[in-house]
Amino acid sequence: MREDDVMKCCLFLAMLTLGGLLAGLFTSFPGGVVMADDWPMWRGDARRSGDWEGKLADRLHPLWIRELPPLEPAYHHPRLHFDAGYEPIVIGDRVIVGSSRNDRVTAFDAATGDEVWRFYAAGPIRFAPVGFKANVYVGSDDGYLYCLDVASGALVWKFQAVPSNRKLLGNRRLISVWPVRGGPVVADGAIYFAAGVWSFEGVFIYALDAATGDVKWVNDRTGFLYGQHPHDAKAFGGVTPQGYLVASDDDLIVPCGTALPAIFDRQTGELKSFALPKAGRSPGGWFTAAAKAKRRGQPVPEGEGDDADESLADRLLLDTSVNRDLHEGGWNQGPGNIEARSRVTINGKVVDFTAGYPGVEGQVHSVVAGGGRLFVVTIQGRIYAFGDEPVEVRHFATEDSPNLDSEDRETEERVAAILRASGAMQGHAIVAGIGDGRLIERLARRSELQIIAIDPDADKCNTLRHRLDASGLLGTRVSVHHGNPLELGLPPYLATLVVSADLSTLPLDSADAYSRLFQLLRPFGGVACLELSAEQVKRVGELVGASDRQKLAEQPSGVAGDSAEKMDGAELRLSDRWALLARPGKLAGAMDYVGGWASPDERVKAPLGVLWFDDSVAHFKRAPQPMFVDGVMISYDKDWKGWTDGKRPPYPLLPPTYSDIYTGRVLTPAESAAAAVHLPTRDLSATQDQQYRPPTQTNAWKPAPPVAGERFNPLTGQTEPRAFPKSYGCDGGIDYQLMYTMRSGTAAFYDKRL
């Protein structure tokens, strides 16, 4: 072979080798390329380092500005602000961003700012997407992980991470009992994420094959860990994933909200390091990244139990501005580096955006880079794009909400009639069957109801999401769910109003169907307002104890048939063309509570589960017990935060907050003013106790041990001493007649009827 032929052959082989190497750095797909200088996940990589080694021009020029609606974090507490602002990723020529406001992930053209595609989930998307090869992954509060095509946004596969479709109201939205709040991360071809935030309801840590969605492993065993809690109490607790997961060498690091993170073995899913929040433990928070030593692959010691905290310092980068909390006596400061989350390294240069960024208006929330461009995001919802060439800046303003069709008098009159007949203006409304969507839009505009729209037609649901998104209603006032309204796993007592724009989607074909519909109604006024046929009205009348249609309005109570217990307290009345199935009173066996340390409420019994959760009230720091009257919780906070201004105990009470005990909704000012007229109140000028204890506790700090007594054990047939499920810490138990409750560590309830 001639020398020049040898050189050509070597050159060809070298190009093949180089091509193989480059294939590991990027993947081509229609519409873009996933490159090594992308920003494919939160803080750029699986270790959440914030380090980007791509190239940027020395002088950057603005390319485009896109205004998005500002986000409302799930929690008010800043230690849980993992979703306070938009967190885009950059893959090739796409900027992809998720939204908890309108349950959407959107791809924009990185050069022009034009929208390329959008995809809707059935719940808030609170964490940044993850890009890997030709796919992008997003987790949602609806309990699913979605895999989408980067180029088109088409669904490749989705994975239900939870054991059922059971739902609840979480942070003011209808979500899965097990929301995906362990933000996904990808490493070595696996996508890791976590579902579930209440350890006793179950927590699921997953590793899936990123290409297929097949389960590599799942750890569902860390929700029930027995150990030490504050005040020297021992109780069950567990991992509570809320924050971005971190993959570093063999570690999978799982942030646990306000607690410090847990560490799992990334290959097997086994728990390696975690400690329950024992007394004196420093506060944690949502932000976690791999420490510098781990990023360089240096080994660090394992930690278990009491040694776990010492191990964390070597393994994790935390943020002291996140891991801090106000306590009586001042701030309780956790470990970490100050404002660690507000710094990234772009091509070797540290960008600290705590003080803003040149040319950007507003408070900077995030900075990312990719494809030779820089993107700056503000907490107000703007995304600024910068590049190397001066161009005419494009500005995409927030879309104006379109006006309703003023000619649609039929829908207008129908909604007005529904609101008159039902009297419902606040709370939650279920629209079973969405029809053409106009009833839902009118209902949102003419009331203050939070609307849950449900339909078995997936295409209809997606079309309605687009329409509501354009009008600014999606997520903020209306959520849209695909499925059978009676089989969607909705929580009981949810609805102030149930209506239908297409009654054919609501299968009211059995007594069980009517009882399931009735279970959705909120006590003290929930009503289903439906246009039923004469035969259907007769059937409902029989169920609520009336056989004569003319006597329906005169027969407000009484239930017959197999559904008697489920429909206890039901009323049926007619109003024009509407049949109104109502729940005007309290639940059978439920009791009000205004104090006195005794409550023979027969409804509170084992097993217990979460109905709703939120921190909108959070008035329970050495405050008096809330009162519960006619479905309203009346709670008082103390002015203990005045410590920083020199105030000292005894702290005065602050004005009350009124909230719905069945949904957690804080009542509007008008509702609160009306409630204050007839509900019991406390004297704000009265000197308050430092702590509130039953009169039987002569020493508040060292109460006498409880008298356990004896019970008949149905398993052994013997009379045995009664055993309590936990230790007491600094607090004794309280006997509410049917239930015995205990505090410190986790809440514990002993049902004396068992």
C-alpha angles and dihedrals in degrees: 000000000000119000093245090051089052090051091050091050092050091048090051092050091047090052090050090051092047089049090054091051093048091050087068090054102049142012124209122226134162108285100016151000129252100227135186089247093058125111097230101171143012110311090004105278146032092272090054088231098152088221118136122181101187124114128267128180116256088240119042127199128202113258106176144340123214122192116211126180111270115256126241111218118235090238132037091216110095093217085070099044095121088134103039094122145005117292109194127191126207123223117171107304094346130096106197123192135175126215133207090191098067102013091246142132115203134190120210129189104258094215101043107020092234117147111252102179144337135206129197127213125193094250143024118305101216102169135060118268121250123227123208125165107315096341139081123204129207132178123209140197085245088080097252136113111213127205113202134183108253094216100049108012090237117154111257096177140327130211126210103218096187136075097239144000092258112144140193140176106271121178090345095307134096104250142149118286083239107045119186099250099144094093111233123252130181128215134158093357095308128110114214125196142140136230129199130046101197109074096204090053091054135271125221124199111190142194113189132181101258093216100048107017090236115151114254092179141334129201111204096157104086100080094084111050118152117217151108122322132178120302091033092287125146119212145135119285136142153182112317108189114212116143140043116313116232126212113201122163105303094343128098106193117203118194112218104205110248092359124077118269130273123226123218132185104260093211100047106018093235117148110252105173135010138131129196115237098273123181115298094012115148118249120260131203145195098278119091134155134166114274119246092255091057092047089059090049095248115154119248130190123270119242132209132177111331090005093059095088093053090050092052094063090062096043107039143054108216133179121237091200087062099036098063135096138185114246134169103286097030141295122343105214124207129201128281145071119303114259092353090154091056096062131076131170115232114191092332096315121110113231110201107188099179089106095042133255130275112266094013122114117213137017112324113233103173142004123201134168136203142148093015093306135105124218124198121192125197128208087240089066104259123136115203119196122202129188143169099263127065111240138162103281115241117215120200108193124200109277116256114239110252118239120251118257102269090199093063094095094152094062091040092055092043093055092045090052092049092051092047094048096044101034088217116147104140135037128043127327126196116208106196106198115017100212109184091338096244095111089055093050092048092046090053092049096045099045142029093241122136102229128213109194117197131184136158091223108090094194091053090051093052093046090051091049090056092049095046091045091055090051094049093244102106111106095354096066107355134040122190124214132185118224148055108320092223095047101043095100094248117175118252122255091026106125131075086178136019118191137157135219090188113026092188088076092059106075101211093167102125144035088252091057092054092047091051089050090050092051089062092061119101115238116248097040115349112147138184108214108195139158098235128180120247089256092051092048090052091050093051090045090056090050093053093044104266123114099172115073092209089058096052095102090047095051104070097159146021127085132217137192134026091319093058097113094043092050098041109146096020122149129193125198137160126234116178105301094344129099108204118203104191142182101204100165143042128295115272109270095011118133136198117239124208099159136283096122094258130093121165092197107162095194096066104083141128133316099051127187139173114280096175139340136199141134098229091114108025094159098148108104105121087322127142118270114278118249122230118206129162093342095312126114114214109199132176128202124205123232091245093135086071087082089094089056093051100267118143136191139319087062119200123239120259122222115288128264119218119209140167110258093206099053106014091238113154109229119246119253090257092050091046092051090052092046092051090062096064106016122086119265139193128236106256091197095056119106108252131221117247089232133012118228137161113266088245089070104081092178112043094195099043107028120187114265112266120256103243099192123188137287139188110258108218091199097056101022089231131120106241139174112275113251124211120217101230148013121268107228110192095340136069127222125268122223111217091178097251099030130042114204131194134193140207122071102016127349114268130195128194116196106214091198092068 
